[in-house]
Amino acid sequence: MKKVLAIAAAAVLSASVLAGCTGGTDQSAGGDTVTIGGIGPLTGDAASYGISVKNGGELAVEEINAAGGINGKQIVYLYEDDENDAQKAINAYNRLMDQGMQVLMGTVTSNPCIAVADESVKDGILQLSPSGSAKDCTKNPNGFRICFTDPQQGEKMAEYIWNEEKLTKIAVIYDSSDSYSTGIKDAFREKFTALGGTVVTEEAFVSGDKDFKAQLTKISGTDAEGLFLPFYYTEVAYVVDQAKSLGLQLPYFGCDGWDGVIDQLKGNTEAIEGAVFLTPFIATAEKENIAQFVQAYEAKYNETPDQFAADAYDAIYVIKAAIEKAGEMDNDKIIQAMTEIEVDGVTGQMSFTADGEPDKVANFAVIQNGEYIIK
């Protein structure tokens, strides 16, 4: 964040707090800035997601401010680390509110997002999660998301495996301690069995586990034709490495939490070659706005953006569109405007339902030669 933005944030801090953030309150007294807060893991096992979201949001903010801001007001962008922990996310939220946050772009992961949702609804501010996919992330009327829900991901992957891969027997490993993983797993099982398929076994673990040999050994004794892994990239890397050492060779399928697995494997993707996962964004796509975003992101951060960076980039532009549609910094009007806008983002053309869900098309990526390729 540019130093001038930090100076501007300090200058309007008292006014922003006094302006208040309760439902329906006119916040235009906050001066010549719009304060957008972000929350996500910058440290810990899920740090890759939070760093990408922070960067993607920062890039969008810089572009918007350079073009004149939102209704002539410059954006102040504040970001807090939650370490993928619900209580730390609440603490981060409170710190941001103390700094005059007017809109929340967060949180990044589902459990912290659900916890913060119970706080943001009290203050009445718009909460737009870039990537919190659990169903309850948007349970409140002020909550929206850029990504797909967990049930949508499970259903889409079930349809893909059944219709495109023509597989009928699937084994599943899932994180029983995480609502994101269990939500996708439950929806997948329901849809896949409804289509006529069989989930031959469901093997559980808990976040932080690193040894998956017991689950993989059990799966090797089944007639599974594929392995569905609905959880985050850190554990996915452990699973595929250990499956290779055990001689288990099955096609892999995953969800949007896989984004980052190539880096986790340090580019050695032999064990996961040909794996397919659902994602809202693929950096190699040829659409003009995607190419421009990728070029700008690579120039600024010296790395290729993942879907979390893209989600956050879109989230900031969606917030801009909602505020401009509302015409003023009024919480109720901004939240209502979310259902009246349409944004052509790098994760797709999207509008939003009153339930907080995005209406857009799903993409599938395949891992080939160390890259994510659109399928």
C-alpha positions in Angstrom: 0.0 0.0 0.0 1.4 3.3 -1.0 2.6 5.6 1.8 0.2 8.3 0.7 -2.7 5.9 1.5 -1.3 5.2 5.0 -1.1 9.0 5.6 -4.6 9.4 4.4 -5.8 6.6 6.6 -4.3 8.3 9.7 -5.7 11.6 8.8 -9.3 10.4 8.6 -9.2 7.7 11.3 -11.1 9.7 14.0 -13.7 10.9 11.5 -14.2 7.4 10.2 -14.8 6.0 13.7 -17.2 8.8 14.6 -19.1 8.4 11.4 -20.1 4.9 12.6 -20.9 1.7 10.8 -24.3 0.7 11.8 -27.0 -0.4 9.4 -28.4 2.4 7.3 -26.0 5.0 8.6 -24.7 7.6 6.2 -20.9 7.3 6.3 -20.2 10.1 3.9 -18.8 12.1 6.8 -15.7 10.0 6.7 -14.0 12.5 4.4 -12.4 11.8 1.0 -11.8 8.1 1.6 -13.6 4.8 1.5 -12.1 2.4 4.1 -12.1 -1.2 3.0 -10.8 -3.8 5.4 -9.5 -7.3 4.6 -9.0 -10.3 6.8 -7.2 -13.6 5.9 -4.3 -15.8 6.9 -0.9 -14.2 6.3 0.9 -16.8 8.5 0.2 -20.5 9.1 -0.6 -23.4 6.8 -3.2 -21.4 4.8 -1.0 -18.3 4.4 -0.8 -18.7 0.6 -4.5 -17.9 0.3 -4.4 -14.9 2.5 -1.3 -13.4 0.9 -2.9 -13.8 -2.5 -6.1 -12.2 -1.4 -4.2 -9.3 0.2 -2.2 -8.8 -3.0 -5.1 -9.1 -5.4 -7.1 -6.6 -3.4 -4.2 -4.2 -3.2 -3.7 -4.3 -7.0 -7.4 -3.5 -7.6 -7.3 -0.7 -5.0 -4.2 0.9 -6.7 -5.9 0.7 -10.1 -9.2 2.3 -8.8 -7.4 5.0 -6.9 -5.3 5.9 -10.0 -8.5 6.2 -12.0 -10.1 8.6 -9.5 -11.4 6.3 -6.8 -15.0 5.5 -5.9 -17.3 8.4 -6.4 -14.2 10.7 -6.2 -13.0 9.2 -2.9 -9.7 7.3 -2.6 -9.8 3.8 -1.1 -7.9 3.2 2.1 -7.1 -0.6 2.2 -6.4 -2.2 5.6 -5.6 -5.9 6.0 -5.3 -8.1 9.1 -3.9 -11.6 9.7 -6.3 -14.2 11.2 -4.0 -17.2 10.8 -7.1 -19.2 9.6 -8.4 -19.0 13.2 -12.0 -18.0 14.0 -11.3 -16.1 17.2 -8.3 -14.3 15.7 -10.5 -13.3 12.8 -13.0 -11.8 15.2 -10.2 -9.9 16.9 -8.9 -8.7 13.5 -12.5 -7.6 12.6 -12.7 -5.5 15.8 -9.3 -3.9 15.1 -10.5 -2.9 11.6 -13.7 -1.5 12.9 -11.7 0.6 15.4 -9.8 2.0 12.4 -13.0 3.1 10.7 -13.7 0.2 8.3 -16.7 0.8 6.2 -16.8 -2.4 4.1 -15.2 -5.8 4.8 -13.6 -7.8 2.0 -13.2 -11.1 3.9 -12.7 -13.4 5.3 -10.6 -15.7 3.2 -11.4 -19.1 4.7 -14.7 -20.5 5.8 -14.6 -21.0 9.6 -13.2 -17.5 10.3 -15.7 -16.1 7.8 -18.7 -17.7 9.6 -17.4 -16.3 12.9 -16.9 -12.8 11.6 -20.3 -12.9 9.9 -22.0 -12.9 13.3 -20.1 -9.7 14.1 -20.5 -7.8 10.8 -24.3 -8.3 10.8 -24.5 -6.4 14.1 -22.7 -3.5 12.6 -24.7 -3.8 9.3 -21.7 -3.3 7.0 -21.3 -5.2 3.7 -19.2 -8.3 4.1 -18.0 -9.7 0.8 -15.9 -12.8 1.1 -13.6 -13.5 -1.8 -13.3 -17.3 -1.0 -15.3 -18.3 2.1 -17.3 -21.1 0.5 -19.1 -22.8 3.4 -22.9 -22.3 3.2 -23.1 -20.3 6.4 -20.6 -17.7 5.1 -23.6 -15.9 3.5 -26.3 -16.7 6.1 -26.9 -13.1 7.0 -28.4 -10.5 4.8 -25.2 -8.4 4.7 -23.1 -11.3 3.6 -22.1 -12.1 0.0 -19.3 -14.1 -1.7 -17.3 -14.1 -4.9 -16.6 -17.9 -5.0 -18.9 -20.9 -5.3 -20.4 -22.5 -2.3 -19.2 -25.8 -0.9 -22.4 -27.6 -2.0 -22.0 -26.2 -5.5 -18.4 -27.4 -5.7 -19.4 -30.9 -4.5 -22.3 -31.1 -7.0 -20.2 -29.8 -9.9 -17.4 -32.2 -9.3 -19.8 -35.2 -9.0 -21.4 -34.2 -12.3 -18.0 -33.8 -14.0 -16.6 -37.2 -12.8 -19.8 -39.0 -13.7 -20.5 -37.3 -17.1 -17.0 -36.5 -18.4 -14.7 -39.0 -16.8 -17.3 -41.8 -16.8 -16.2 -43.1 -13.5 -18.7 -44.9 -11.2 -16.8 -45.7 -8.0 -15.0 -43.0 -6.1 -13.1 -43.0 -2.8 -13.1 -39.8 -0.7 -10.6 -38.4 1.9 -11.9 -35.3 3.8 -11.1 -33.1 6.7 -13.7 -33.8 9.4 -12.6 -30.8 11.4 -13.3 -28.3 8.6 -16.7 -27.1 7.5 -15.4 -26.4 4.0 -14.2 -29.9 3.4 -17.2 -31.7 5.0 -19.6 -29.5 3.1 -18.1 -30.3 -0.2 -17.9 -34.0 0.7 -21.5 -34.3 1.8 -22.8 -32.6 -1.4 -20.5 -34.7 -3.6 -21.7 -37.9 -2.0 -25.4 -37.0 -2.3 -25.1 -35.9 -6.0 -22.8 -38.7 -7.1 -25.0 -41.4 -5.6 -28.1 -39.7 -7.1 -26.5 -40.0 -10.5 -25.9 -43.7 -10.0 -22.3 -43.7 -8.7 -20.9 -45.3 -5.6 -18.7 -43.7 -2.9 -16.8 -46.8 -1.9 -15.3 -45.3 1.2 -15.0 -41.9 3.1 -11.8 -41.6 5.0 -11.4 -38.7 7.5 -8.5 -36.7 9.0 -8.3 -33.5 11.0 -6.5 -30.3 10.1 -2.8 -30.5 10.7 -2.5 -34.2 10.0 0.5 -35.1 7.9 0.3 -38.9 7.8 -2.3 -40.3 5.4 -0.9 -43.8 5.0 -3.7 -45.5 7.0 -6.4 -43.9 4.8 -4.6 -44.6 1.6 -3.9 -48.2 2.5 -7.6 -48.7 3.2 -8.5 -47.1 -0.2 -6.0 -49.4 -2.0 -8.1 -52.3 -0.8 -11.2 -51.1 -2.5 -12.3 -51.1 -6.1 -12.2 -47.2 -6.3 -11.7 -45.8 -9.8 -10.8 -42.3 -8.6 -9.9 -40.3 -5.5 -11.7 -37.1 -4.5 -9.8 -34.8 -2.2 -12.0 -31.9 -1.1 -9.6 -30.0 1.1 -6.7 -27.5 1.0 -3.4 -27.8 -1.0 -1.1 -28.4 2.0 -2.7 -31.8 2.9 -3.3 -32.6 -0.8 0.5 -32.5 -1.3 1.0 -34.9 1.6 -1.6 -37.3 0.2 -0.3 -37.5 -3.4 3.3 -38.0 -2.2 2.3 -40.8 0.2 0.0 -42.4 -2.4 2.9 -42.6 -4.8 5.2 -44.2 -2.1 2.4 -46.8 -1.5 2.0 -47.5 -5.2 -1.6 -46.3 -5.2 -2.4 -45.0 -8.7 -5.8 -43.3 -9.1 -6.9 -40.2 -10.9 -7.3 -37.3 -8.5 -10.1 -34.8 -8.3 -10.4 -31.7 -6.2 -11.9 -28.3 -5.3 -10.8 -24.7 -5.3 -8.7 -25.1 -2.2 -6.2 -27.0 -4.4 -4.9 -23.7 -5.8 -1.3 -23.6 -4.6 -0.6 -27.3 -4.7 2.0 -26.9 -7.5 4.0 -24.5 -5.3 3.6 -26.8 -2.3 5.0 -29.7 -4.4 7.9 -27.3 -5.4 6.9 -27.8 -9.1 7.4 -31.5 -9.0 3.9 -32.5 -10.2 4.6 -36.0 -11.5 2.5 -37.6 -8.8 -0.5 -35.4 -9.5 -0.2 -35.1 -13.3 -3.6 -35.0 -14.9 -5.5 -34.2 -11.7 -8.6 -32.1 -12.2 -10.1 -29.5 -9.8 -12.8 -26.9 -9.9 -11.7 -23.3 -9.9 -13.2 -19.9 -10.8 -9.9 -18.6 -12.4 -7.2 -19.9 -14.6 -4.3 -17.6 -15.3 -3.6 -19.1 -18.7 -7.1 -18.2 -20.1 -6.9 -16.0 -23.1 -9.7 -13.5 -22.2 -8.5 -9.9 -22.4 -9.3 -8.8 -18.9 -7.7 -11.9 -17.5 -4.5 -11.4 -19.5 -4.3 -7.8 -18.3 -4.8 -8.8 -14.7 -2.1 -11.5 -14.9 0.3 -9.1 -16.5 -0.2 -6.4 -13.9 0.0 -8.9 -11.0 3.2 -10.5 -12.3 4.8 -7.1 -12.8 3.9 -6.0 -9.2 4.5 -9.3 -7.3 6.8 -11.2 -9.6 4.5 -14.3 -9.5 1.5 -15.6 -11.4 -1.8 -14.9 -9.6 -3.9 -17.8 -8.3 -7.7 -17.9 -8.0 -7.6 -16.3 -4.5 -5.8 -13.2 -5.9 -8.4 -13.1 -8.7 -11.3 -13.5 -6.2 -10.0 -10.6 -4.2 -9.3 -8.4 -7.3 -12.9 -9.0 -8.4 -14.2 -8.4 -4.8 -12.8 -4.9 -4.7 -14.3 -4.0 -8.1 -17.6 -5.5 -7.0 -17.5 -3.3 -3.8 -16.8 -0.3 -6.1 -19.8 -1.1 -8.3 -22.1 -1.5 -5.3 -21.1 1.8 -3.7 -21.4 3.6 -7.0 -24.8 2.0 -7.5 -25.9 3.1 -4.0 -24.6 6.6 -4.7 -23.5 7.1 -1.1 -21.8 5.4 1.8 -25.1 4.1 3.3 -24.9 0.5 4.5 -28.4 -0.5 3.6 -28.2 1.0 0.2 -24.8 -0.6 -0.5 -26.1 -4.1 0.5 -29.2 -3.6 -1.6 -27.1 -2.5 -4.6 -25.3 -5.9 -4.5 -28.4 -7.5 -6.0 -28.6 -4.8 -8.7 -25.1 -4.9 -10.2 -23.4 -7.0 -12.8 -19.6 -7.1 -13.0 -17.4 -8.6 -15.7 -14.6 -9.9 -13.5 -11.5 -12.0 -14.0 -13.4 -14.9 -12.4 -16.3 -14.5 -14.7 -19.3 -12.3 -15.5 -21.3 -12.2 -12.2 -24.4 -10.9 -10.6 -25.6 -11.7 -7.0 -28.7 -13.1 -5.5 -30.4 -11.8 -2.3 -29.0 -14.9 -0.6 -25.5 -13.6 -1.2 -24.5 -16.1 -4.0 -22.7 -15.3 -7.2 -24.3 -16.3 -10.5 -21.5 -17.4 -12.8 -20.0 -20.3 -14.7 -17.7 -22.9 -13.1 -14.3 -23.8 -14.7 -12.2 -26.9 -14.4 -8.4 -26.9 -14.4 -6.1 -29.8 -15.1 -2.5 -30.1 -13.9 -0.2 -30.6 -16.8 3.6 -30.3 -16.9 3.7 -28.2 -13.7 0.9 -25.8 -14.8 -2.8 -25.3 -14.3 -4.5 -25.5 -17.7 -8.2 -24.8 -18.5 -10.0 -28.0 -19.3 
